[in-house]
Amino acid sequence: MTDAQIGLTVATPVIILFAMTLNRMGVLQRGATIAAVLAAVVIAASLFLQR
């Protein structure tokens, strides 16, 4: 794995956990949380598979 792929595998779960935490705190609505998680997963998958 390249450094970029390792970074993606570390950063994506952090983004997901951050969005879920903000949802539990009441900062993000459910739809916004789902959108953030889906966007993070799609971007990470496309960048991971691109190389």
C-alpha positions in Angstrom: 0.0 0.0 0.0 1.2 3.5 -0.7 1.3 6.3 1.8 -1.8 7.9 0.3 -3.8 4.7 0.7 -2.7 4.3 4.3 -3.7 7.9 4.9 -7.1 7.2 3.4 -7.7 4.1 5.5 -6.9 6.2 8.6 -8.7 9.4 7.7 -12.0 8.0 6.5 -13.0 6.3 9.8 -12.0 9.5 11.6 -14.3 11.5 9.4 -17.1 9.1 9.9 -16.7 9.0 13.7 -16.5 12.8 13.8 -19.8 13.1 11.8 -21.5 10.6 14.1 -20.3 12.4 17.2 -21.6 15.7 15.8 -24.9 14.0 15.1 -25.1 12.7 18.7 -24.3 16.2 20.0 -27.2 17.6 18.0 -25.0 19.7 15.7 -25.7 17.7 12.5 -29.1 16.4 11.4 -29.5 12.7 10.4 -29.6 13.6 6.7 -26.4 15.7 6.9 -24.6 12.9 8.8 -25.6 10.3 6.2 -24.5 12.6 3.4 -21.1 13.2 5.1 -20.5 9.5 5.7 -21.5 8.6 2.1 -19.3 11.4 0.6 -16.3 10.3 2.7 -16.7 6.6 1.7 -17.2 7.4 -2.0 -14.3 9.8 -2.1 -12.0 7.4 -0.2 -13.0 4.5 -2.5 -12.5 6.4 -5.7 -9.1 7.7 -4.5 -8.0 4.3 -3.1 -8.9 2.5 -6.3 -7.6 5.2 -8.6 -4.0 4.2 -8.0 
